[in-house]
Amino acid sequence: MSSDSFFYRQAGLVLRSPRALSYLPALSHPPAKVDVEIVLDPVTLPSEPPRFFQKPYRVYSPDLVIVVSAYDIRVSIACGAKIVIDAPSDIGDAELHTILFGPAFGILCHQRGMPPLHASAAVFDGSAVAVMGDSGAGKSTTLRAMMAEGGLLLTDDQLIVSADGMAFPGFPSLKLWQNASDWFCEKTEGASRVRPMLDKYHIRAEAAFHSESAPLKAIFLLHPDPGCTTPTAQRVPRPEAISTLDRLISRSDLAQHLGSRPAIFRWAAAVSAVVPVYRMFRPNSFDQLGAVVRLLRDTAISTRC
């Protein structure tokens, strides 16, 4: 193995990279088996047109997807085993992390039959509690609030859950907008921006990271509601839980073109049988986050599937 390789574990997979990935804890020893190769090389678009095109995604086959960002950074994801990044040599660690562990890793998980749920999760007393929702629902802010109430960060934004309800750890950081960072007194700087000119930042949280898998106790679908004054949680029937989990898979709009739609439905049916799903209606204000977290914890602890 090359001496300039760096090894990491993400969502149960072992990664090898030619560049140090500062937002991931490196493995102390080279592993016997590598699941995913990360390569820094030029990415050339195939001569034939993609089967499906929806900016920034070009799907050439279930085993080959190329992402072309607004800044013409190109990422090729192939066979669930290789990510090639074509980016300037001086790309910062934060932007590289955003590209790798946002769209690229999500598509790779689709290719491997590991549906990536659009969710964040924290661990309390050895069990995981997840919050899911569309972009802007407040997943990362709620995750940070769970950490303020004693929870350990398990993953932010994308959650891999096995069919039997085990939740896999992501990386020891989360993404917060500037106003949320200010509320939690988190320091932000330009070098940690998720993308250039965007007031959203990677917040490191190594000291509060849970690096092992944990049984998932409950999943909450977040519904910010400016009209409500106190948070409420309602358990959803299993058929609705299946359809909700199915819809909230990251990049579910690409699933048909990636050939992963049947695997997603089977996964949603299996997970909903062992993990309860709730709708969480919450006030859209920072000062109610503590009450939201306490309701999440109490509901998760008291319920059975």
MOFEN-V857617 format. One record per residue. N is the residue number from 1. PHI is phi in radians with two decimals (none if undefined). PSI is psi as a letter, one per 20 degrees, with the letter a starting at -180 (NA if undefined). D_LAST is the distance of its C-alpha to the last C-alpha in whole Angstrom. Layout:
N & PHI & PSI & D_LAST
N & PHI & PSI & D_LAST
This chain:
1 & none & q & 46
2 & -1.15 & q & 48
3 & -1.24 & i & 48
4 & -1.73 & k & 47
5 & -1.62 & q & 44
6 & -2.13 & p & 41
7 & -2.07 & q & 37
8 & -2.49 & r & 34
9 & -2.14 & p & 30
10 & -2.43 & p & 28
11 & 0.93 & k & 24
12 & 1.47 & i & 25
13 & -1.85 & q & 28
14 & -1.65 & p & 32
15 & -1.98 & q & 34
16 & -2.11 & p & 38
17 & -2.33 & q & 40
18 & -1.39 & i & 44
19 & -2.13 & q & 43
20 & -1.10 & p & 42
21 & -1.87 & n & 38
22 & -1.22 & i & 39
23 & -1.56 & i & 35
24 & -2.05 & q & 34
25 & -1.29 & p & 34
26 & -1.30 & q & 36
27 & -1.22 & q & 36
28 & -1.29 & h & 38
29 & -2.35 & q & 39
30 & -1.02 & p & 40
31 & -1.37 & r & 37
32 & -1.28 & h & 38
33 & -2.41 & p & 36
34 & -1.96 & p & 36
35 & -1.59 & h & 33
36 & -2.37 & p & 34
37 & -1.72 & p & 38
38 & -1.85 & p & 39
39 & -2.23 & p & 43
40 & -1.83 & o & 45
41 & -2.66 & r & 47
42 & -1.09 & q & 49
43 & -2.09 & o & 46
44 & -1.80 & p & 49
45 & -1.20 & p & 47
46 & -1.02 & q & 48
47 & -1.22 & h & 51
48 & -1.37 & q & 49
49 & -1.20 & q & 47
50 & -1.18 & q & 43
51 & -1.16 & h & 41
52 & -2.52 & p & 39
53 & -2.33 & p & 40
54 & -2.58 & o & 38
55 & -0.80 & p & 39
56 & -1.68 & j & 39
57 & -1.74 & p & 37
58 & -2.15 & o & 40
59 & -1.72 & o & 38
60 & -1.60 & h & 40
61 & -2.92 & r & 38
62 & -0.98 & h & 34
63 & -1.72 & j & 36
64 & -2.53 & o & 38
65 & -2.24 & p & 37
66 & -2.11 & p & 40
67 & -1.86 & p & 39
68 & -2.07 & o & 42
69 & -1.35 & r & 42
70 & -1.10 & h & 44
71 & -1.69 & j & 46
72 & 1.08 & k & 46
73 & -1.38 & p & 44
74 & -1.93 & p & 43
75 & -2.32 & p & 40
76 & -1.85 & p & 40
77 & -2.08 & o & 36
78 & -2.26 & p & 37
79 & 1.02 & k & 35
80 & 1.13 & j & 32
81 & -2.41 & i & 35
82 & -2.55 & p & 37
83 & -2.11 & o & 38
84 & -1.91 & p & 41
85 & -1.98 & p & 42
86 & -1.93 & n & 45
87 & -2.49 & r & 46
88 & -0.98 & q & 49
89 & -1.12 & h & 49
90 & -1.69 & j & 49
91 & -1.02 & p & 46
92 & -1.28 & r & 44
93 & -1.06 & h & 41
94 & -1.17 & g & 39
95 & -1.18 & h & 40
96 & -1.08 & g & 39
97 & -1.10 & g & 36
98 & -1.03 & g & 35
99 & -1.17 & g & 36
100 & -1.14 & g & 35
101 & -1.88 & k & 31
102 & -1.88 & d & 31
103 & -1.11 & h & 32
104 & -1.11 & g & 33
105 & -1.20 & h & 30
106 & -1.08 & g & 28
107 & -1.15 & g & 30
108 & -1.01 & g & 30
109 & -1.13 & h & 27
110 & -0.99 & g & 27
111 & -1.10 & h & 30
112 & -1.59 & j & 28
113 & 1.30 & k & 25
114 & -2.04 & n & 22
115 & -1.01 & p & 21
116 & -1.56 & o & 22
117 & -1.29 & p & 19
118 & -1.34 & n & 21
119 & -2.66 & q & 20
120 & -2.07 & q & 20
121 & -2.58 & q & 18
122 & -2.24 & r & 19
123 & -1.97 & p & 18
124 & -2.12 & p & 18
125 & 0.88 & l & 19
126 & 1.52 & i & 18
127 & -2.07 & q & 14
128 & -1.63 & q & 15
129 & -2.20 & p & 14
130 & -2.00 & q & 15
131 & -2.13 & p & 17
132 & -2.14 & r & 18
133 & 2.84 & r & 21
134 & -1.22 & r & 24
135 & -0.99 & p & 27
136 & 1.59 & i & 28
137 & -1.32 & i & 25
138 & 1.74 & k & 25
139 & -1.09 & g & 23
140 & -1.20 & h & 25
141 & -1.12 & g & 27
142 & -1.15 & h & 23
143 & -1.03 & g & 23
144 & -1.12 & h & 26
145 & -1.17 & h & 25
146 & -1.10 & h & 22
147 & -1.16 & h & 25
148 & -1.14 & h & 27
149 & -1.72 & j & 25
150 & 1.76 & j & 24
151 & -1.35 & q & 22
152 & -1.81 & p & 23
153 & -1.13 & p & 24
154 & -1.82 & g & 22
155 & -2.85 & q & 23
156 & -2.14 & p & 24
157 & 1.38 & g & 24
158 & -2.27 & p & 23
159 & -2.19 & p & 20
160 & -1.75 & p & 19
161 & -2.18 & p & 16
162 & -1.30 & r & 16
163 & -1.07 & h & 14
164 & -1.65 & j & 12
165 & 1.59 & j & 11
166 & -1.60 & p & 14
167 & -1.74 & p & 16
168 & -1.67 & q & 20
169 & -1.27 & q & 23
170 & -1.74 & d & 25
171 & -2.30 & q & 28
172 & -1.46 & l & 29
173 & -2.73 & r & 30
174 & -2.47 & r & 29
175 & -1.83 & p & 31
176 & -2.28 & q & 32
177 & -1.21 & r & 34
178 & -1.02 & g & 37
179 & -1.14 & h & 36
180 & -1.21 & g & 33
181 & -1.04 & g & 35
182 & -1.12 & g & 37
183 & -1.08 & g & 35
184 & -1.60 & j & 34
185 & 1.02 & k & 37
186 & -1.53 & p & 37
187 & -1.39 & p & 40
188 & -2.15 & q & 40
189 & -2.59 & r & 43
190 & -0.99 & h & 44
191 & -1.18 & i & 44
192 & -1.78 & j & 40
193 & -1.08 & q & 40
194 & -1.08 & g & 37
195 & -2.51 & q & 40
196 & -0.99 & p & 43
197 & 1.21 & j & 44
198 & -1.92 & p & 41
199 & -1.47 & l & 40
200 & -2.30 & p & 36
201 & -2.32 & q & 36
202 & -1.39 & p & 34
203 & -1.90 & o & 34
204 & -1.27 & q & 34
205 & -2.60 & l & 31
206 & -1.01 & h & 32
207 & -1.26 & i & 32
208 & -2.05 & k & 28
209 & -1.76 & p & 27
210 & -1.74 & o & 24
211 & -1.61 & j & 25
212 & -2.01 & q & 23
213 & -1.10 & q & 20
214 & -2.52 & q & 17
215 & -1.16 & p & 13
216 & -1.50 & o & 11
217 & -1.47 & h & 9
218 & -2.88 & q & 9
219 & -2.17 & p & 11
220 & -2.05 & p & 14
221 & -1.55 & o & 16
222 & -1.41 & p & 19
223 & -2.23 & n & 22
224 & -1.09 & p & 25
225 & -2.39 & o & 27
226 & -1.05 & i & 30
227 & -1.45 & i & 30
228 & -1.68 & q & 27
229 & -1.82 & h & 28
230 & -2.36 & q & 25
231 & -1.27 & q & 22
232 & -2.38 & q & 19
233 & -2.25 & p & 15
234 & -2.23 & p & 14
235 & -1.26 & p & 10
236 & -1.77 & q & 11
237 & -1.07 & q & 11
238 & -1.04 & g & 10
239 & -1.00 & h & 14
240 & -1.22 & h & 14
241 & -1.08 & g & 12
242 & -1.06 & g & 14
243 & -1.18 & h & 17
244 & -1.20 & g & 16
245 & -1.07 & g & 16
246 & -1.05 & g & 18
247 & -1.22 & h & 21
248 & -1.64 & j & 20
249 & -1.22 & p & 21
250 & -1.02 & p & 24
251 & 1.04 & k & 27
252 & -1.13 & h & 26
253 & -1.19 & i & 29
254 & -1.69 & i & 30
255 & -1.01 & g & 28
256 & -1.07 & h & 30
257 & -1.40 & i & 33
258 & -1.63 & i & 31
259 & 1.27 & j & 30
260 & -1.81 & j & 26
261 & -1.04 & g & 25
262 & -1.06 & g & 24
263 & -1.12 & h & 22
264 & -1.13 & g & 20
265 & -1.11 & g & 19
266 & -1.07 & g & 18
267 & -1.11 & g & 16
268 & -1.07 & g & 14
269 & -1.13 & g & 13
270 & -1.20 & g & 12
271 & -1.15 & g & 10
272 & -1.13 & i & 9
273 & -1.36 & i & 7
274 & -2.11 & i & 6
275 & -2.22 & p & 6
276 & -1.22 & q & 5
277 & -2.07 & p & 9
278 & -2.20 & q & 11
279 & -1.64 & p & 15
280 & -2.00 & o & 17
281 & -1.64 & p & 21
282 & -2.35 & q & 23
283 & -1.09 & q & 27
284 & -1.57 & m & 29
285 & -2.57 & q & 30
286 & -1.14 & h & 30
287 & -1.27 & i & 31
288 & -1.76 & j & 27
289 & -1.11 & h & 26
290 & -1.06 & g & 25
291 & -1.15 & h & 23
292 & -1.06 & g & 21
293 & -1.14 & g & 20
294 & -1.11 & h & 20
295 & -1.19 & g & 17
296 & -0.99 & g & 15
297 & -1.10 & g & 15
298 & -1.10 & g & 15
299 & -1.16 & g & 12
300 & -1.09 & g & 10
301 & -1.20 & h & 11
302 & -1.52 & i & 10
303 & -1.68 & q & 7
304 & -2.26 & q & 4
305 & -1.30 & NA & 0
